[in-house]
Amino acid sequence: MAALLPISDSAIPVLDSIPVDKGLALVTKLSSDEGKFKTPTLRNIAKTAPYMHDGRFQTLRECIQHYNKNFHYTTNLAFELKTVTKNRMNDADIDDLIAFLNTLTDEEFINNPAFNEP
C-alpha cells in the first residue's frame, strides 16, 4: 500500500466523458479511483510541458483553459471542480495565473551544471 501514497486526494479528475485511462483504479481496482493520478510539483512548471497525465496540452494556457471551461462533470470529478462555474476566469485572470506559475521557475537550479544530464 505504500506505493499509493504519492497519489493526491484531490487527484486530476477524469478528463473525458468516457475515460480511457483508469489512473489509480488500475492498481486499486476501485471505481472511485478512476481518473486519479499522481499530482506533480509546481516547481519549474513552466518548463515541463507537455501537461496532464497524457501530455495532451502543450501550454499552460491550454491546461488552464481546460479547467476553466472544457472539463466534463463526471462521477469522480474532484469536489473543487464540481462546485465551480465554468468560464469563471477571464483572459486577464488566466494571464495572472500564468504569470504566477512562471514565478515558480528556479533558474538557478535549471542552469546549475551539477544537475545536467550525464
Secondary structure as GFF3:
##gff-version 3
##sequence-region A 1 118
A	DSSP	three_ten_helix	2	4	.	.	.	ID=ss1
A	DSSP	alpha_helix	25	28	.	.	.	ID=ss2
A	DSSP	three_ten_helix	31	33	.	.	.	ID=ss3
A	DSSP	three_ten_helix	45	47	.	.	.	ID=ss4
A	DSSP	alpha_helix	60	65	.	.	.	ID=ss5
A	DSSP	pi_helix	66	70	.	.	.	ID=ss6
A	DSSP	alpha_helix	79	82	.	.	.	ID=ss7
A	DSSP	alpha_helix	91	102	.	.	.	ID=ss8
A	DSSP	alpha_helix	107	110	.	.	.	ID=ss9
A	DSSP	three_ten_helix	113	115	.	.	.	ID=ss10
###
